[in-house]
Amino acid sequence: MDVDRASAPSLGGKDAKVSVVIFSDFECPYCGRQAQINEALAEHYGERVRWVYRHFPLDFHKFAAEIAVASVCAHDQGKFWGFHDRIFAQRTNFEREGLKGHAKAVGVGDLKAFERCLDDPKKKQVIDEDIAAAERGLVEGTPALFINGQPLYNLVNADALQALINVELQAQGIKPPPPLKPAR
């Protein structure tokens, strides 16, 4: 399934032959755990794999849509991943003033532009496009991952994810790195 978006926040190799697209919700505790796994694996695989973040804020999470828009605004200033990591780590202060505080803490330089951005309907459209792509991919919950368009729903286990990525790398003629050792 084609669920990638070229302008979405990403880590790893821009032209990598293997991509992992993650549909996530900033208020989802499982997504926070998945984000830690993804970050470790993104570092492990380096340029071999492209990791793409897409939004799928769940209706029953009160602030998820607003946090998603704020992350798009942080992305506009090159601070998406810092914002992403902070939101998952802090898990508090999701109202407007709190989001501005998170943005400031991660180094968003133009807070006035950030605040204007929060009210820009075009930013909500980015979220809506991500939601539409998720729905085309039959995503019903988060986290949902796709490796080169193949769906994996609610996968949290790092070893299993690594094994699937390695299979895809090998299918592309790329030698995978040695297995990632678990952190102690």
Salt bridges, closest charged atoms under 4 A:
ASP4 OD2 - ARG50 NH1 2.64
ASP25 OD2 - HIS61 ND1 2.81
ASP76 OD2 - LYS123 NZ 2.74
ASP85 OD1 - HIS84 ND1 2.81
GLU97 OE2 - LYS100 NZ 2.81
GLU115 OE2 - ARG96 NE 3.80
GLU115 OE2 - LYS100 NZ 3.31
ASP119 OD2 - ARG96 NH2 2.93
ASP128 OD1 - LYS124 NZ 2.90
ASP130 OD1 - ARG5 NE 3.01
ASP130 OD1 - ARG54 NH2 2.76
